[in-house]
């Protein structure tokens, strides 16, 4: 999908896209606030050079790319994840390790979350240590059916 078409699709379906992200993509991870979703979209499309190839970018894979491109590069600090941004409560509950940053990547068709201990958190570390990682297969279809069902149920 061309960038212009994707932007139009997002604008037309913003609230349903955020609901889909929370119900399907982040189901076993956490929750993203709607205002934060809009912020990620703006940051993503305003970013001049993207680290992750957008060759496979579709409405279905958009959320993965938004998170990995905008948040993954920054390796967000633990306090960043709260109700007004994106909670990762289910990951944090599962991990039960000390960490100070979260890193997101896309590798093949897998969305990956890493809980990392960086040198900033412990001055005696020579390099960062991945304390916990979890891979999720990317869902590459279903968003249009989700939007269609939700739209139809609104007008029924």
Biotite code that builds the C-alpha atoms (Angstrom):
import biotite.structure as struc

atoms = struc.array([
    struc.Atom([0.000, 0.000, 0.000], chain_id="A", res_id=1, res_name="UNK", atom_name="CA", element="C"),
    struc.Atom([1.352, 3.423, -0.923], chain_id="A", res_id=2, res_name="UNK", atom_name="CA", element="C"),
    struc.Atom([2.070, 5.860, 1.906], chain_id="A", res_id=3, res_name="UNK", atom_name="CA", element="C"),
    struc.Atom([-0.686, 8.237, 0.781], chain_id="A", res_id=4, res_name="UNK", atom_name="CA", element="C"),
    struc.Atom([-3.269, 5.425, 0.768], chain_id="A", res_id=5, res_name="UNK", atom_name="CA", element="C"),
    struc.Atom([-2.070, 4.188, 4.150], chain_id="A", res_id=6, res_name="UNK", atom_name="CA", element="C"),
    struc.Atom([-2.374, 7.668, 5.681], chain_id="A", res_id=7, res_name="UNK", atom_name="CA", element="C"),
    struc.Atom([-5.938, 7.970, 4.347], chain_id="A", res_id=8, res_name="UNK", atom_name="CA", element="C"),
    struc.Atom([-6.790, 4.511, 5.709], chain_id="A", res_id=9, res_name="UNK", atom_name="CA", element="C"),
    struc.Atom([-5.397, 5.456, 9.141], chain_id="A", res_id=10, res_name="UNK", atom_name="CA", element="C"),
    struc.Atom([-7.251, 8.775, 9.204], chain_id="A", res_id=11, res_name="UNK", atom_name="CA", element="C"),
    struc.Atom([-10.533, 7.078, 8.312], chain_id="A", res_id=12, res_name="UNK", atom_name="CA", element="C"),
    struc.Atom([-10.118, 4.242, 10.831], chain_id="A", res_id=13, res_name="UNK", atom_name="CA", element="C"),
    struc.Atom([-8.027, 5.660, 13.691], chain_id="A", res_id=14, res_name="UNK", atom_name="CA", element="C"),
    struc.Atom([-10.179, 4.525, 16.608], chain_id="A", res_id=15, res_name="UNK", atom_name="CA", element="C"),
    struc.Atom([-10.780, 1.075, 15.091], chain_id="A", res_id=16, res_name="UNK", atom_name="CA", element="C"),
    struc.Atom([-7.064, 0.648, 14.368], chain_id="A", res_id=17, res_name="UNK", atom_name="CA", element="C"),
    struc.Atom([-6.225, 1.456, 17.983], chain_id="A", res_id=18, res_name="UNK", atom_name="CA", element="C"),
    struc.Atom([-8.895, -0.983, 19.170], chain_id="A", res_id=19, res_name="UNK", atom_name="CA", element="C"),
    struc.Atom([-7.479, -3.674, 16.846], chain_id="A", res_id=20, res_name="UNK", atom_name="CA", element="C"),
    struc.Atom([-3.953, -3.070, 18.151], chain_id="A", res_id=21, res_name="UNK", atom_name="CA", element="C"),
    struc.Atom([-5.116, -3.521, 21.738], chain_id="A", res_id=22, res_name="UNK", atom_name="CA", element="C"),
    struc.Atom([-7.469, -6.478, 21.118], chain_id="A", res_id=23, res_name="UNK", atom_name="CA", element="C"),
    struc.Atom([-5.302, -8.434, 18.692], chain_id="A", res_id=24, res_name="UNK", atom_name="CA", element="C"),
    struc.Atom([-1.674, -7.311, 18.439], chain_id="A", res_id=25, res_name="UNK", atom_name="CA", element="C"),
    struc.Atom([-1.034, -6.316, 22.053], chain_id="A", res_id=26, res_name="UNK", atom_name="CA", element="C"),
    struc.Atom([-3.464, -8.874, 23.501], chain_id="A", res_id=27, res_name="UNK", atom_name="CA", element="C"),
    struc.Atom([-0.720, -10.807, 25.335], chain_id="A", res_id=28, res_name="UNK", atom_name="CA", element="C"),
    struc.Atom([1.532, -7.795, 25.835], chain_id="A", res_id=29, res_name="UNK", atom_name="CA", element="C"),
    struc.Atom([-0.282, -4.716, 27.154], chain_id="A", res_id=30, res_name="UNK", atom_name="CA", element="C"),
    struc.Atom([-2.357, -1.722, 26.012], chain_id="A", res_id=31, res_name="UNK", atom_name="CA", element="C"),
    struc.Atom([-1.652, 1.376, 23.898], chain_id="A", res_id=32, res_name="UNK", atom_name="CA", element="C"),
    struc.Atom([-3.530, 4.632, 24.587], chain_id="A", res_id=33, res_name="UNK", atom_name="CA", element="C"),
    struc.Atom([-5.334, 6.215, 21.638], chain_id="A", res_id=34, res_name="UNK", atom_name="CA", element="C"),
    struc.Atom([-3.445, 9.507, 21.972], chain_id="A", res_id=35, res_name="UNK", atom_name="CA", element="C"),
    struc.Atom([-0.144, 7.628, 21.968], chain_id="A", res_id=36, res_name="UNK", atom_name="CA", element="C"),
    struc.Atom([-1.190, 5.713, 18.829], chain_id="A", res_id=37, res_name="UNK", atom_name="CA", element="C"),
    struc.Atom([-1.772, 9.039, 17.060], chain_id="A", res_id=38, res_name="UNK", atom_name="CA", element="C"),
    struc.Atom([1.615, 10.304, 18.285], chain_id="A", res_id=39, res_name="UNK", atom_name="CA", element="C"),
    struc.Atom([3.372, 7.178, 16.970], chain_id="A", res_id=40, res_name="UNK", atom_name="CA", element="C"),
    struc.Atom([1.694, 7.548, 13.569], chain_id="A", res_id=41, res_name="UNK", atom_name="CA", element="C"),
    struc.Atom([2.792, 11.198, 13.330], chain_id="A", res_id=42, res_name="UNK", atom_name="CA", element="C"),
    struc.Atom([6.356, 10.399, 14.381], chain_id="A", res_id=43, res_name="UNK", atom_name="CA", element="C"),
    struc.Atom([6.542, 7.471, 11.992], chain_id="A", res_id=44, res_name="UNK", atom_name="CA", element="C"),
    struc.Atom([5.387, 9.374, 8.901], chain_id="A", res_id=45, res_name="UNK", atom_name="CA", element="C"),
    struc.Atom([7.489, 12.445, 9.749], chain_id="A", res_id=46, res_name="UNK", atom_name="CA", element="C"),
    struc.Atom([10.649, 10.388, 10.186], chain_id="A", res_id=47, res_name="UNK", atom_name="CA", element="C"),
    struc.Atom([12.951, 10.992, 7.228], chain_id="A", res_id=48, res_name="UNK", atom_name="CA", element="C"),
    struc.Atom([15.063, 7.858, 7.358], chain_id="A", res_id=49, res_name="UNK", atom_name="CA", element="C"),
    struc.Atom([13.487, 4.666, 8.536], chain_id="A", res_id=50, res_name="UNK", atom_name="CA", element="C"),
    struc.Atom([15.675, 1.898, 9.945], chain_id="A", res_id=51, res_name="UNK", atom_name="CA", element="C"),
    struc.Atom([13.209, -0.864, 9.153], chain_id="A", res_id=52, res_name="UNK", atom_name="CA", element="C"),
    struc.Atom([12.328, -1.575, 5.548], chain_id="A", res_id=53, res_name="UNK", atom_name="CA", element="C"),
    struc.Atom([8.707, -0.737, 4.820], chain_id="A", res_id=54, res_name="UNK", atom_name="CA", element="C"),
    struc.Atom([8.451, -3.137, 1.884], chain_id="A", res_id=55, res_name="UNK", atom_name="CA", element="C"),
    struc.Atom([5.921, -5.290, 3.739], chain_id="A", res_id=56, res_name="UNK", atom_name="CA", element="C"),
    struc.Atom([4.019, -2.413, 5.339], chain_id="A", res_id=57, res_name="UNK", atom_name="CA", element="C"),
    struc.Atom([0.275, -2.965, 5.200], chain_id="A", res_id=58, res_name="UNK", atom_name="CA", element="C"),
    struc.Atom([-2.579, -1.865, 7.469], chain_id="A", res_id=59, res_name="UNK", atom_name="CA", element="C"),
    struc.Atom([-2.158, -5.243, 9.224], chain_id="A", res_id=60, res_name="UNK", atom_name="CA", element="C"),
    struc.Atom([1.555, -4.792, 9.941], chain_id="A", res_id=61, res_name="UNK", atom_name="CA", element="C"),
    struc.Atom([1.435, -1.048, 10.631], chain_id="A", res_id=62, res_name="UNK", atom_name="CA", element="C"),
    struc.Atom([1.356, -1.317, 14.436], chain_id="A", res_id=63, res_name="UNK", atom_name="CA", element="C"),
    struc.Atom([4.430, -3.543, 14.521], chain_id="A", res_id=64, res_name="UNK", atom_name="CA", element="C"),
    struc.Atom([6.351, -1.098, 12.337], chain_id="A", res_id=65, res_name="UNK", atom_name="CA", element="C"),
    struc.Atom([5.215, 1.933, 14.362], chain_id="A", res_id=66, res_name="UNK", atom_name="CA", element="C"),
    struc.Atom([6.399, 0.387, 17.612], chain_id="A", res_id=67, res_name="UNK", atom_name="CA", element="C"),
    struc.Atom([9.650, -1.101, 16.305], chain_id="A", res_id=68, res_name="UNK", atom_name="CA", element="C"),
    struc.Atom([10.660, 1.942, 14.246], chain_id="A", res_id=69, res_name="UNK", atom_name="CA", element="C"),
    struc.Atom([9.750, 4.731, 16.655], chain_id="A", res_id=70, res_name="UNK", atom_name="CA", element="C"),
    struc.Atom([10.239, 3.036, 20.041], chain_id="A", res_id=71, res_name="UNK", atom_name="CA", element="C"),
    struc.Atom([12.762, 0.348, 19.161], chain_id="A", res_id=72, res_name="UNK", atom_name="CA", element="C"),
    struc.Atom([15.421, 2.772, 18.084], chain_id="A", res_id=73, res_name="UNK", atom_name="CA", element="C"),
    struc.Atom([15.182, 4.728, 21.333], chain_id="A", res_id=74, res_name="UNK", atom_name="CA", element="C"),
    struc.Atom([15.195, 1.651, 23.597], chain_id="A", res_id=75, res_name="UNK", atom_name="CA", element="C"),
    struc.Atom([12.653, 3.229, 25.896], chain_id="A", res_id=76, res_name="UNK", atom_name="CA", element="C"),
    struc.Atom([13.357, 3.404, 29.618], chain_id="A", res_id=77, res_name="UNK", atom_name="CA", element="C"),
    struc.Atom([11.108, 1.435, 31.931], chain_id="A", res_id=78, res_name="UNK", atom_name="CA", element="C"),
    struc.Atom([9.206, 4.501, 33.338], chain_id="A", res_id=79, res_name="UNK", atom_name="CA", element="C"),
    struc.Atom([8.074, 5.392, 29.794], chain_id="A", res_id=80, res_name="UNK", atom_name="CA", element="C"),
    struc.Atom([5.541, 2.541, 29.839], chain_id="A", res_id=81, res_name="UNK", atom_name="CA", element="C"),
    struc.Atom([2.463, 3.838, 31.611], chain_id="A", res_id=82, res_name="UNK", atom_name="CA", element="C"),
    struc.Atom([-1.270, 4.292, 30.963], chain_id="A", res_id=83, res_name="UNK", atom_name="CA", element="C"),
    struc.Atom([-0.895, 7.461, 28.883], chain_id="A", res_id=84, res_name="UNK", atom_name="CA", element="C"),
    struc.Atom([1.554, 5.773, 26.480], chain_id="A", res_id=85, res_name="UNK", atom_name="CA", element="C"),
    struc.Atom([1.710, 2.005, 26.233], chain_id="A", res_id=86, res_name="UNK", atom_name="CA", element="C"),
    struc.Atom([1.604, -0.435, 29.101], chain_id="A", res_id=87, res_name="UNK", atom_name="CA", element="C"),
    struc.Atom([3.477, -3.711, 28.879], chain_id="A", res_id=88, res_name="UNK", atom_name="CA", element="C"),
    struc.Atom([2.031, -5.121, 32.083], chain_id="A", res_id=89, res_name="UNK", atom_name="CA", element="C"),
    struc.Atom([1.611, -8.666, 30.795], chain_id="A", res_id=90, res_name="UNK", atom_name="CA", element="C"),
    struc.Atom([5.253, -8.822, 29.650], chain_id="A", res_id=91, res_name="UNK", atom_name="CA", element="C"),
    struc.Atom([6.541, -7.281, 32.885], chain_id="A", res_id=92, res_name="UNK", atom_name="CA", element="C"),
    struc.Atom([4.464, -9.710, 34.954], chain_id="A", res_id=93, res_name="UNK", atom_name="CA", element="C"),
    struc.Atom([5.776, -12.674, 32.943], chain_id="A", res_id=94, res_name="UNK", atom_name="CA", element="C"),
    struc.Atom([9.425, -11.563, 32.970], chain_id="A", res_id=95, res_name="UNK", atom_name="CA", element="C"),
    struc.Atom([10.108, -11.027, 36.684], chain_id="A", res_id=96, res_name="UNK", atom_name="CA", element="C"),
    struc.Atom([13.634, -9.714, 36.025], chain_id="A", res_id=97, res_name="UNK", atom_name="CA", element="C"),
    struc.Atom([15.410, -6.431, 36.719], chain_id="A", res_id=98, res_name="UNK", atom_name="CA", element="C"),
    struc.Atom([15.846, -4.294, 33.591], chain_id="A", res_id=99, res_name="UNK", atom_name="CA", element="C"),
    struc.Atom([15.901, -0.617, 32.744], chain_id="A", res_id=100, res_name="UNK", atom_name="CA", element="C"),
    struc.Atom([15.108, -0.427, 29.012], chain_id="A", res_id=101, res_name="UNK", atom_name="CA", element="C"),
    struc.Atom([12.776, -2.084, 26.523], chain_id="A", res_id=102, res_name="UNK", atom_name="CA", element="C"),
    struc.Atom([13.777, -2.723, 22.934], chain_id="A", res_id=103, res_name="UNK", atom_name="CA", element="C"),
    struc.Atom([11.482, -3.697, 20.019], chain_id="A", res_id=104, res_name="UNK", atom_name="CA", element="C"),
    struc.Atom([12.516, -5.280, 16.723], chain_id="A", res_id=105, res_name="UNK", atom_name="CA", element="C"),
    struc.Atom([11.040, -6.952, 13.672], chain_id="A", res_id=106, res_name="UNK", atom_name="CA", element="C"),
    struc.Atom([12.963, -9.949, 12.378], chain_id="A", res_id=107, res_name="UNK", atom_name="CA", element="C"),
    struc.Atom([11.550, -12.026, 9.551], chain_id="A", res_id=108, res_name="UNK", atom_name="CA", element="C"),
    struc.Atom([7.840, -12.264, 10.428], chain_id="A", res_id=109, res_name="UNK", atom_name="CA", element="C"),
    struc.Atom([8.413, -11.963, 14.152], chain_id="A", res_id=110, res_name="UNK", atom_name="CA", element="C"),
    struc.Atom([7.772, -8.998, 16.461], chain_id="A", res_id=111, res_name="UNK", atom_name="CA", element="C"),
    struc.Atom([10.280, -9.093, 19.317], chain_id="A", res_id=112, res_name="UNK", atom_name="CA", element="C"),
    struc.Atom([10.376, -7.475, 22.726], chain_id="A", res_id=113, res_name="UNK", atom_name="CA", element="C"),
    struc.Atom([13.585, -7.408, 24.755], chain_id="A", res_id=114, res_name="UNK", atom_name="CA", element="C"),
    struc.Atom([13.937, -6.313, 28.373], chain_id="A", res_id=115, res_name="UNK", atom_name="CA", element="C"),
    struc.Atom([17.478, -5.019, 28.635], chain_id="A", res_id=116, res_name="UNK", atom_name="CA", element="C"),
    struc.Atom([19.870, -4.018, 31.395], chain_id="A", res_id=117, res_name="UNK", atom_name="CA", element="C"),
    struc.Atom([22.042, -1.227, 30.009], chain_id="A", res_id=118, res_name="UNK", atom_name="CA", element="C"),
    struc.Atom([25.294, 0.324, 31.189], chain_id="A", res_id=119, res_name="UNK", atom_name="CA", element="C"),
    struc.Atom([23.272, 3.371, 32.269], chain_id="A", res_id=120, res_name="UNK", atom_name="CA", element="C"),
    struc.Atom([21.568, 1.248, 34.913], chain_id="A", res_id=121, res_name="UNK", atom_name="CA", element="C"),
    struc.Atom([24.712, -0.439, 36.246], chain_id="A", res_id=122, res_name="UNK", atom_name="CA", element="C"),
    struc.Atom([28.031, 1.304, 35.760], chain_id="A", res_id=123, res_name="UNK", atom_name="CA", element="C"),
    struc.Atom([30.012, -1.925, 36.078], chain_id="A", res_id=124, res_name="UNK", atom_name="CA", element="C"),
    struc.Atom([28.494, -3.460, 32.931], chain_id="A", res_id=125, res_name="UNK", atom_name="CA", element="C"),
    struc.Atom([30.698, -3.558, 29.856], chain_id="A", res_id=126, res_name="UNK", atom_name="CA", element="C"),
    struc.Atom([27.765, -4.026, 27.496], chain_id="A", res_id=127, res_name="UNK", atom_name="CA", element="C"),
    struc.Atom([24.000, -4.311, 27.662], chain_id="A", res_id=128, res_name="UNK", atom_name="CA", element="C"),
    struc.Atom([22.477, -7.607, 28.721], chain_id="A", res_id=129, res_name="UNK", atom_name="CA", element="C"),
    struc.Atom([19.199, -8.949, 27.394], chain_id="A", res_id=130, res_name="UNK", atom_name="CA", element="C"),
    struc.Atom([17.436, -10.171, 30.529], chain_id="A", res_id=131, res_name="UNK", atom_name="CA", element="C"),
    struc.Atom([14.234, -11.362, 28.848], chain_id="A", res_id=132, res_name="UNK", atom_name="CA", element="C"),
    struc.Atom([12.950, -11.681, 25.319], chain_id="A", res_id=133, res_name="UNK", atom_name="CA", element="C"),
    struc.Atom([9.697, -12.733, 23.778], chain_id="A", res_id=134, res_name="UNK", atom_name="CA", element="C"),
    struc.Atom([8.828, -13.223, 20.125], chain_id="A", res_id=135, res_name="UNK", atom_name="CA", element="C"),
    struc.Atom([5.361, -12.921, 18.654], chain_id="A", res_id=136, res_name="UNK", atom_name="CA", element="C"),
    struc.Atom([4.454, -14.048, 15.141], chain_id="A", res_id=137, res_name="UNK", atom_name="CA", element="C"),
    struc.Atom([3.214, -11.026, 13.217], chain_id="A", res_id=138, res_name="UNK", atom_name="CA", element="C"),
    struc.Atom([-0.449, -11.163, 12.274], chain_id="A", res_id=139, res_name="UNK", atom_name="CA", element="C"),
    struc.Atom([-0.445, -10.226, 8.608], chain_id="A", res_id=140, res_name="UNK", atom_name="CA", element="C"),
    struc.Atom([-4.176, -10.312, 7.968], chain_id="A", res_id=141, res_name="UNK", atom_name="CA", element="C"),
    struc.Atom([-7.429, -9.652, 9.748], chain_id="A", res_id=142, res_name="UNK", atom_name="CA", element="C"),
    struc.Atom([-7.589, -5.914, 10.248], chain_id="A", res_id=143, res_name="UNK", atom_name="CA", element="C"),
    struc.Atom([-9.993, -5.253, 7.386], chain_id="A", res_id=144, res_name="UNK", atom_name="CA", element="C"),
    struc.Atom([-12.372, -7.971, 8.650], chain_id="A", res_id=145, res_name="UNK", atom_name="CA", element="C"),
    struc.Atom([-12.127, -6.496, 12.158], chain_id="A", res_id=146, res_name="UNK", atom_name="CA", element="C"),
    struc.Atom([-12.943, -2.986, 10.879], chain_id="A", res_id=147, res_name="UNK", atom_name="CA", element="C"),
    struc.Atom([-15.774, -4.298, 8.708], chain_id="A", res_id=148, res_name="UNK", atom_name="CA", element="C"),
    struc.Atom([-17.368, -6.225, 11.599], chain_id="A", res_id=149, res_name="UNK", atom_name="CA", element="C"),
    struc.Atom([-17.026, -3.312, 14.014], chain_id="A", res_id=150, res_name="UNK", atom_name="CA", element="C"),
    struc.Atom([-18.404, -0.843, 11.457], chain_id="A", res_id=151, res_name="UNK", atom_name="CA", element="C"),
    struc.Atom([-21.336, -3.110, 10.598], chain_id="A", res_id=152, res_name="UNK", atom_name="CA", element="C"),
    struc.Atom([-22.179, -3.677, 14.261], chain_id="A", res_id=153, res_name="UNK", atom_name="CA", element="C"),
    struc.Atom([-22.244, 0.099, 14.822], chain_id="A", res_id=154, res_name="UNK", atom_name="CA", element="C"),
    struc.Atom([-24.907, 0.558, 12.173], chain_id="A", res_id=155, res_name="UNK", atom_name="CA", element="C"),
    struc.Atom([-26.963, -2.566, 12.925], chain_id="A", res_id=156, res_name="UNK", atom_name="CA", element="C"),
])
